[in-house]
C-alpha cells in the first residue's frame, strides 16, 4: 500500500506553490527576502516531519522563525564581541602627557 498522507517535502512544495501569486505581487527586494525565508524553512524539513500535529504553514513559519532567531543571536554575539574589543582598546594603556594634549605647552621653557 502507498502513503495515505503526502510527505513533508510534498506538503512544503504545495505550500510554496500556493504562495506563488503572493510572491509575484511583491517588490523584487521583498521577493528575495521571501525566497530566503522559504529556503530557511526548507532546511528544517526533517524536523518538520515530527510536527505533524501542526498545520504545514505553521511548521514553515516556525522554521523561518528559528532561522531568523539564529541570525539574531549571531549578530548579537558579533555586536558584543565588537563592544568588548572597543572597551579593551579604550582601557588600554594611555600615554597622555601635557605635551601630547597641548603641543605648544612647555615649548621654549628650559
N, C-alpha and C positions, 0 to 999 in steps of 0.2 A: 504494500500500500504506500501511497505517496503522502507527502506532507499535507496536513489539513490547514495549516497556517503558513503564510509566507515567511521567509527568513527575514531577519532584521535588516539585512542588506537590501532585499527586495522592498521592504517597507520603507527604508530610508530613501531609496531611489524614487519610489512613488511619491513620498512626501516632498522630495526635492523637485520633482516634476510638477507637483501641484503649485509650487511657488514660482514657476517659470514666468507666468504673466506678471506677477508682482515684481519679479526681478527686472523684467524688461521695462517696467514703468519707472524704475529708479534711475537717478542720475548715474553716470558712469562710475564716479568715485564711490557711490553707495552700492553699486553692483559689485565692485571689487571687495568692499567690506563684507557684504553678504556672502560672497563666494568664500572669503576667508573663514567666516563663521561656520559655513556648511562644511568646509574642509576640516575645521576643528572638531565638529561633531562626528564626522566620518571616522576620525581617529579613535573613537570610543565605541565602535560598533560591537566589538566583542563583549564589552561590559554591558552594553545596552541589551544584549540578549537576556541578561539576568534581571532586567527591569520590566518584565512582561506585564506587570500589573499597571504600568503607566501607559498612557497613550503615546504613540510614536512621536508626535510632535513635542510632547513634554520631554521625552528622552532626548530629542535633538537639542532642545533649549537647555536642558540640564548639562549636556555635554559641552555646549557652547559656553555656558557659564563657568564650567570647570576650567576650560582653556583660557578664558578671559581672566579668571582669578589667578591662574598660574602666571600669566603675564603681569598682572598687577603685583603679585608677590615678587617676581623677578625684578621689576622696576623699582619697587620699594627697597629691596636689598641693594640695588645699584645706587640709589639715592643715599641710603645710609652709609654705604662704603665711601661715596664721594664726600659726604659731610664729615665722616671720620678722618679722611685724608686731609680735608681742608682744615679741620681742627688741629690735626697733628702738625701741619705746616705753620699754623698760627702760634702754636705752643712751643715751636722750636726755639733754639737759642737766638735771641735778638741782640744784635750788636748795634746799639744806637748810642752814639756819643754826641756831645754838644756839637761837634764839628759836622757830624753826619746830618743832624737835624737842621743846622744853620751853618752853611759853609763859610759864611763871612765872619762867624764868631771866632775870635781868637787870632785872626789874621793881624799881623803887624805887632803882636804882643810878644815879647820875649823878655 
